[in-house]
């Protein structure tokens, strides 16, 4: 009598709590001490500087005839999407309850996704981690970091990963709003053991999926909870196996692609960074020259160049030694560019998630045809 019923509502049993005897304050202090609960950087969405896609409508028309020519999202569109899918649902109970962002397509239906998982993918230096901190800073949210490199060596043992994920989700749910960051997300979904020893990056995957979408019983999080699972990935195409790719893609409600800045975005970015560093009204010709030579460099590389070159001491010397573009160009040459192969692989993977460039199975092919062919052979042998 009463079997299968519990506190989860709808007759579903809640998952076992390994920290039931510990207070919330103790768990919070433990996560801070272990480096899982991070201090949020004071950045905002406005720091993700870039231009609008002025030719977006014309490019969209070209993409109707050839989907592979789909234009990259502009920085303004990325800011808008992050606001819509991350900041508004996290900061407002009303938006969280009524917006359709808690669901994701599955076949012809839409299914609920606890934690509203969102993935930010882009080459290194495209601003993924900065946007994660901007989301948490805009909402005054807690930031939990489940990046494999951050959790390595912590919570060891067979039950360690389960205790880690359960503790993070329990505290995040009790103290909303909360952002659970999973950096290097592709490594979590790559199956197999880690080469060279150490904790495998995918050790939290089983606990994460069982607590968010269990096959039996109730999930630890509900769609109404103001908790955001935010993944970032610089190499999503590392999930090469079909099983890994499908699980990785289907876990997230929304995938946002962060491309390299185009010429207009680089002009605006150089101007913003130079003015913030202390240069008053940079020369337009200098800005345009810098935007030309910085093609194939990420926004993070450009920001690093300005940070290293235009120091407070250099600003004090501007009266005696005026600013020269050559100072920045020499420092830019020391940065690592984004190679065309890496950028094409990232863009190709994103298009694959949209069904662009994926060849349909030939008519009469697939498992069904193979099965019929196999049956025919068996009959022939008889």
C-alpha positions in Angstrom: 0.0 0.0 0.0 1.4 3.4 -1.0 4.1 1.8 -3.1 5.7 4.2 -5.6 4.2 7.3 -4.0 6.4 9.9 -2.4 7.0 13.6 -2.0 7.5 14.3 -5.7 3.8 14.7 -6.5 1.8 12.8 -9.1 2.6 9.6 -7.2 6.3 9.7 -8.2 9.0 8.9 -5.7 11.7 11.5 -5.2 15.4 10.5 -5.7 17.3 9.4 -2.7 19.0 12.3 -0.9 22.6 11.4 0.2 22.8 14.8 2.1 19.5 14.6 4.0 21.3 14.8 7.4 23.2 18.0 6.4 22.0 21.5 6.6 21.7 23.8 3.6 24.2 26.2 5.1 26.8 23.4 5.5 26.3 22.3 1.9 26.7 25.9 0.7 30.0 26.3 2.6 31.2 23.0 1.4 30.6 23.9 -2.3 32.4 27.2 -1.8 35.4 25.5 -0.1 35.6 22.9 -2.9 35.6 25.6 -5.6 32.3 24.5 -7.1 30.4 27.6 -6.2 32.2 30.5 -7.9 32.3 34.2 -7.5 30.5 35.9 -10.4 32.5 38.3 -12.5 31.0 41.8 -12.6 30.2 41.7 -16.4 27.0 42.5 -18.2 25.4 41.5 -21.5 26.4 45.0 -22.9 30.1 43.9 -22.6 29.4 41.4 -25.4 30.1 44.1 -28.0 29.2 43.6 -31.6 27.1 45.0 -34.5 23.8 44.1 -36.1 23.5 42.0 -39.2 22.7 44.7 -41.6 22.5 42.3 -44.6 20.6 39.6 -42.6 17.4 39.8 -44.6 19.2 39.5 -48.0 21.3 36.6 -46.7 18.2 34.9 -45.4 16.8 35.0 -48.9 19.9 33.4 -50.3 19.7 30.7 -47.6 16.2 29.8 -48.7 17.6 28.6 -52.0 20.8 27.2 -50.5 20.5 26.3 -46.8 24.3 26.0 -46.5 24.6 29.8 -47.0 22.7 30.4 -43.8 24.2 33.6 -42.3 26.0 33.6 -39.0 24.0 35.2 -36.1 25.0 38.7 -35.4 26.3 39.7 -31.9 23.0 41.7 -31.4 21.0 38.5 -32.2 23.1 36.5 -29.7 22.5 39.1 -27.0 18.8 38.9 -27.7 18.7 35.1 -27.6 20.7 35.0 -24.3 18.3 37.5 -22.8 15.2 35.5 -24.1 16.4 32.0 -23.2 18.6 32.6 -20.2 18.1 35.9 -18.3 14.3 36.4 -18.5 13.3 32.9 -17.4 15.9 32.9 -14.7 15.0 36.4 -13.3 11.2 36.2 -13.4 8.9 33.6 -12.0 6.1 34.7 -14.3 8.3 34.3 -17.4 9.5 31.0 -16.2 6.0 29.7 -15.7 4.5 30.9 -19.0 7.3 30.9 -21.5 7.6 27.8 -23.8 11.4 27.6 -23.2 11.1 24.6 -20.9 10.3 22.3 -23.8 12.3 20.9 -26.6 11.2 19.0 -29.8 11.2 15.2 -29.7 9.9 13.8 -32.9 6.5 15.4 -33.6 6.0 16.3 -29.9 7.6 18.7 -27.5 8.8 17.4 -24.1 9.6 19.3 -20.9 13.2 19.8 -20.0 14.1 20.3 -16.3 16.7 23.0 -15.8 16.1 24.5 -19.3 19.5 23.4 -20.6 21.1 25.9 -23.1 24.4 25.3 -25.0 26.8 28.0 -26.1 29.1 26.8 -28.8 31.9 28.6 -30.5 35.7 28.6 -31.0 38.0 29.5 -28.1 37.7 33.2 -27.2 34.2 33.7 -28.6 32.8 34.9 -25.3 31.0 31.8 -24.0 32.3 32.0 -20.4 31.8 35.7 -20.3 28.2 35.3 -21.3 27.7 32.7 -18.5 29.0 35.2 -15.9 26.9 37.9 -17.5 23.7 35.8 -17.1 24.5 35.1 -13.5 25.5 38.8 -12.8 22.3 40.2 -14.5 20.0 38.0 -12.4 22.1 38.1 -9.1 22.3 34.3 -9.4 24.6 31.7 -7.8 27.1 30.2 -10.2 27.9 26.5 -9.8 30.8 25.2 -12.0 30.6 21.5 -13.0 33.3 21.9 -15.6 35.3 18.6 -15.7 38.6 20.4 -15.2 37.2 22.1 -12.2 35.7 19.0 -10.6 38.7 16.7 -11.2 39.9 15.1 -8.0 36.9 16.3 -6.0 34.2 14.0 -4.7 36.2 10.8 -5.5 34.9 7.3 -5.3 32.0 5.4 -6.9 29.3 7.5 -5.2 31.3 10.8 -5.5 29.9 12.1 -8.8 26.3 11.3 -7.8 26.8 13.2 -4.5 28.4 16.1 -6.3 25.6 16.6 -8.8 22.9 16.0 -6.2 24.4 18.5 -3.8 24.7 21.2 -6.6 21.2 20.7 -7.9 19.7 20.6 -4.4 21.4 23.9 -3.3 20.7 25.5 -6.7 17.0 24.6 -6.3 16.8 25.8 -2.7 18.6 29.2 -3.4 17.2 30.4 -6.8 18.1 31.9 -9.2 21.0 29.6 -9.9 23.2 28.9 -13.0 24.9 25.5 -13.3 27.8 25.9 -15.7 29.2 22.9 -17.5 32.3 24.0 -19.5 34.0 21.7 -21.9 30.5 20.1 -22.2 31.4 17.9 -25.2 33.8 15.9 -23.0 31.0 15.0 -20.6 29.1 13.2 -23.5 32.0 11.5 -25.1 31.9 7.8 -24.1 34.9 5.8 -23.1 37.6 6.1 -20.5 40.1 8.9 -20.1 43.6 8.1 -21.4 46.4 8.8 -19.1 44.5 8.3 -15.8 42.6 10.7 -13.7 38.9 11.3 -13.4 37.0 10.8 -16.7 35.2 13.9 -17.8 32.0 12.0 -18.3 31.7 10.7 -14.7 28.9 13.2 -13.9 26.8 12.3 -16.9 24.9 9.4 -15.4 24.0 11.3 -12.2 23.1 14.4 -14.2 20.6 12.6 -16.6 19.2 10.4 -13.8 18.4 13.5 -11.6 17.0 15.7 -14.4 15.2 13.1 -16.5 14.9 9.8 -14.5 13.2 6.8 -16.2 11.3 6.1 -13.0 10.3 8.4 -10.2 10.4 12.2 -10.0 13.2 14.5 -11.1 15.1 16.6 -8.6 14.4 19.7 -10.6 11.0 20.8 -12.0 10.3 23.0 -15.0 9.1 25.8 -12.6 12.4 25.9 -10.7 14.6 29.0 -11.6 17.7 26.9 -12.3 19.5 27.1 -15.6 21.9 24.4 -16.9 24.3 26.3 -19.1 26.8 24.4 -21.2 29.7 25.8 -23.2 31.7 23.9 -25.8 34.7 24.8 -28.0 34.8 21.4 -29.8 31.3 20.0 -29.9 32.3 18.0 -33.0 34.4 15.8 -30.6 31.2 13.8 -30.0 31.8 11.7 -33.1 29.8 8.6 -32.3 26.2 8.8 -33.4 25.0 7.8 -29.9 27.2 10.5 -28.2 26.1 13.1 -30.7 22.4 12.4 -30.4 22.6 12.4 -26.5 24.6 15.6 -26.5 22.3 17.4 -28.9 19.0 16.2 -27.4 20.0 17.2 -23.8 19.8 20.9 -24.6 16.6 22.9 -25.3 18.5 25.5 -27.3 21.9 25.6 -29.0 23.4 29.1 -29.6 26.3 29.5 -32.0 28.9 32.2 -31.3 30.7 32.9 -34.6 33.9 34.9 -35.1 33.2 38.7 -35.3 32.8 40.0 -38.9 34.4 43.3 -40.1 31.6 45.5 -38.7 31.7 43.8 -35.4 35.5 44.1 -35.2 35.3 47.8 -35.9 32.8 48.3 -33.0 34.8 46.0 -30.7 38.1 47.8 -31.3 36.5 51.2 -30.7 34.8 50.0 -27.5 37.9 48.4 -26.1 40.3 51.3 -26.9 37.9 53.9 -25.4 37.4 51.8 -22.3 41.2 51.4 -22.0 41.6 55.2 -21.9 42.0 56.4 -25.5 39.7 59.3 -26.4 38.0 59.0 -29.7 40.3 56.6 -31.6 41.0 57.5 -35.2 38.5 55.9 -37.6 41.3 55.0 -40.1 43.2 53.3 -37.3 40.1 51.3 -36.2 39.4 50.2 -39.8 43.0 49.1 -40.3 42.9 47.1 -37.1 39.6 45.5 -38.1 41.2 44.4 -41.4 44.3 42.9 -39.9 42.4 41.1 -37.1 40.4 39.0 -39.4 40.4 35.3 -38.2 41.0 36.4 -34.6 38.4 35.9 -31.9 36.9 38.6 -29.8 38.8 37.3 -26.8 42.1 37.6 -28.6 41.4 41.2 -29.5 40.5 42.0 -25.9 43.7 40.4 -24.7 45.7 42.5 -27.1 44.2 45.7 -25.8 44.6 44.7 -22.2 48.3 43.9 -22.6 49.1 47.0 -24.8 47.0 49.9 -23.5 48.0 49.7 -19.8 47.3 52.4 -17.2 51.0 53.4 -17.4 50.8 53.6 -21.2 47.8 55.9 -21.0 49.8 58.2 -18.7 52.5 58.4 -21.4 50.1 59.3 -24.3 51.0 63.0 -24.1 54.7 62.4 -24.6 54.4 59.3 -26.8 51.2 59.3 -28.9 49.3 56.1 -29.6 50.3 54.1 -32.7 48.5 51.2 -34.4 51.8 49.4 -34.7 51.8 48.9 -30.9 48.7 46.8 -31.2 49.7 45.0 -34.4 52.9 43.6 -32.9 51.0 42.3 -29.9 48.3 40.9 -32.2 50.9 38.9 -34.1 51.6 37.0 -30.9 48.0 35.8 -30.5 46.8 32.5 -31.9 44.4 32.9 -34.8 41.4 30.7 -35.4 42.3 28.4 -38.3 39.8 28.0 -41.1 39.5 24.3 -40.5 38.4 24.8 -36.9 35.9 27.5 -37.8 34.5 25.4 -40.6 34.2 22.3 -38.3 32.3 24.4 -35.7 29.9 25.9 -38.3 29.4 22.5 -39.9 28.5 21.0 -36.6 26.0 23.7 -35.9 24.4 23.3 -39.3 24.2 19.6 -38.6 22.1 20.3 -35.5 19.7 22.3 -37.7 19.5 19.5 -40.3 21.5 21.5 -42.9 23.9 19.5 -45.1 22.8 16.2 -43.7 22.1 13.8 -46.6 18.7 11.9 -46.2 18.8 8.2 -46.3 18.2 6.7 -49.8 14.8 5.4 -50.5 14.6 1.7 -49.6 17.8 2.0 -47.4 18.3 1.9 -43.7 17.8 -0.9 -41.2 14.4 -2.0 -42.6 15.9 -2.6 -46.1 18.9 -4.4 -44.6 16.6 -6.6 -42.5 14.5 -7.5 -45.6 17.7 -8.3 -47.5 19.0 -10.4 -44.7 15.7 -12.3 -44.5 15.8 -13.0 -48.2 19.3 -14.5 -47.9 18.2 -16.8 -45.2 15.3 -18.1 -47.3 17.6 -18.7 -50.2 19.9 -20.8 -48.1 16.9 -23.0 -47.0 
